[in-house]
C-alpha cells in the first residue's frame, strides 16, 4: 500500500488531505427559517362616485359663499347710492403778543399751537352737542335719509333719534388727529358734493365758535380773580377813608398835628402873658400903696392866665378823652395807617388788574384751516370693490371653517 509523501515544501499530498478531511467532524447545517406570510395586496381603488355629502357640501358653498356674494354685488351696484367726500384740515393756534420784557430778552414766542385745545376740539367734533348744532343748521335727518327706501344700508332712518344720528355721524364724518402736531384732518360724506362741503363748512363754523368760547372763558378766568381782588381792595380803601372821615367829624379835627401846633402856640403866648403880668404885678406891689385896687386886678389877671394855662395843658394828657390829644393822635394815626395800607393794596390790585387785562388781550386762540372744505368731482364711496372682496373673503373663510368642522366630526365616528 502506497503512502503519499510530502513534497519538499512540506505541503500534504491530495491523499493525505482527503484522509484528514475524513477524520475531522463537519458542523451541522442550520435549520431553514420558516417563511413569513406575505402581506395581502389591496385591490385597486374604484372609480370616485358622487355622494350625497358632496352634493350637500356644494350646496352649502352656494348658500354660504355664492349667494351672499351675488346678493352683495346686486346691492352694491344697483341699490347703494354714490357718496361724495369733502376733505378739510385745521388746527388750533394761539397768538401771544410779546411784552416789553420779552422783546428785550428775546424770549418771546410769536405763535404756538395748543395740543390741549386740539384734544378738546377732537372730542367736540364727535360729541352729541356738535351733531345737534349741525342738525339744526342743515337738517341732517332729511339730508341723509332721503335714499332710505332704496339704500337702507348706507342711509339714515327717517325717524332716527339723536343717539342714532350720533352713531351714523361716526360713519359719515371721519377724523384723523395727530396729537404731537395738533393737526386735525376731517372727511365728511354726503350724497352730493355740495352737501358734503356744506357739512364740513358747518363743522368748521361750529368748531370756531367753540374755540372762541374757550378763549372767552380763559380770558374771563384771567380777569375774574384780578377783578375780585381789585373790588376787595377798593372796598377796604372806602371803609378806611370813611372811618377816618367819621373820626375827624366826631372830634372836629382835620389834622391833629396842626391843631397841636396851634395849641402849643397858644400855651407859649399864655406863658409870655403870665410872665409879663407877674413882672407888672411885682412892680405895682413895690410902688403902690397897700389896698390899691390895681393890685387886686393884677392878681385876678394872673389867676385867670394860670387857670387857662392849666386847662390847655390838661388837653395833652390826664383830661377828658374827647379832648385828650395823645388819645386823639394815636387813634388818628391808626386810622391813617389803615388808610395808607388800603391805598397801597388798592394800587397793587389795580396794577394786577391792568396786567391781567393786558395779558388777556395779548393771548388769543383761533382756528386756522390749512385745507379749506373741498368740493368733490366724483364719488369715492361706497367702496364697492373693497366691500365685495371682503364679503367673498369672509364668507369663504366661514364656509371653509364649517366644512372642516363637519369633516372632523365625521372622521371621529
SULHU-V880332 format. One record per pair of residues at least 24 apart in sequence whose C-alpha atoms are under 8 Angstrom apart, sorted by the first residue. I is the first residue (numbers start at 1). J is the second residue. Records with the same first field share a line. If there is no record, write none. Layout:
BEGIN
I = J  J
END
This chain:
BEGIN
57 = 403
60 = 399
61 = 399
64 = 395  396  398  399
65 = 392  395  396  399
68 = 391  392  395
69 = 388  391  392
72 = 388  391
73 = 388
76 = 384
77 = 384
79 = 150  151
80 = 150  151  153  154  382
81 = 147  151  154  191  382
82 = 191  379  380  381  382
83 = 189  190  191  192  379  380  381  382
84 = 189  190  191  192  193  196  376  378  379  380  381
85 = 187  188  189  190  193  196  197  375  376  379  380  381
86 = 187  188  189  193  196  197  200  373  374  375  376
87 = 185  186  187  188  200  371  372  373  374
88 = 185  186  187  200  369  370  371  372  373  374
89 = 183  184  185  186  369  370  371  372  373
90 = 183  184  185  367  368  369  370  371
91 = 118  182  183  184  367  368  369  370
92 = 117  118  182  183  211  365  366  367  368
93 = 365  366  367  368
94 = 363  364  365  366
95 = 362  363  364  365
96 = 362  363  364
97 = 362  363
98 = 362
113 = 181  182
114 = 182
115 = 179  180  181  182
117 = 211
118 = 179  182  183  184
119 = 179  182
121 = 207  211
122 = 175  177  184
124 = 207
125 = 203  207
126 = 166  169  170
127 = 166
128 = 162  163  166
130 = 203  206
131 = 165  166  169
132 = 162
133 = 206
134 = 199  202  203  206
137 = 202
138 = 199
141 = 165
143 = 190  195
144 = 190  191
193 = 375  376  377
194 = 375
196 = 375
197 = 373  374  375
200 = 373
201 = 373
207 = 367
208 = 366  367
211 = 365  366  367
212 = 365  366
215 = 364  365
219 = 360  361
222 = 356  357  360
223 = 353  356  357  360
226 = 349  352  353  356
227 = 353
229 = 349
230 = 346  349  350  353
233 = 342  345  346  349
234 = 342  346
236 = 342
237 = 339  342  343  346
240 = 335  338  339  342
241 = 339
243 = 335
244 = 332  335  336  339
247 = 332
251 = 322
256 = 325  328  329  332
257 = 329
260 = 325
263 = 312
267 = 309  312  313
270 = 305  308  309
271 = 309
273 = 305
274 = 302  305  306
277 = 301  302
278 = 302
END
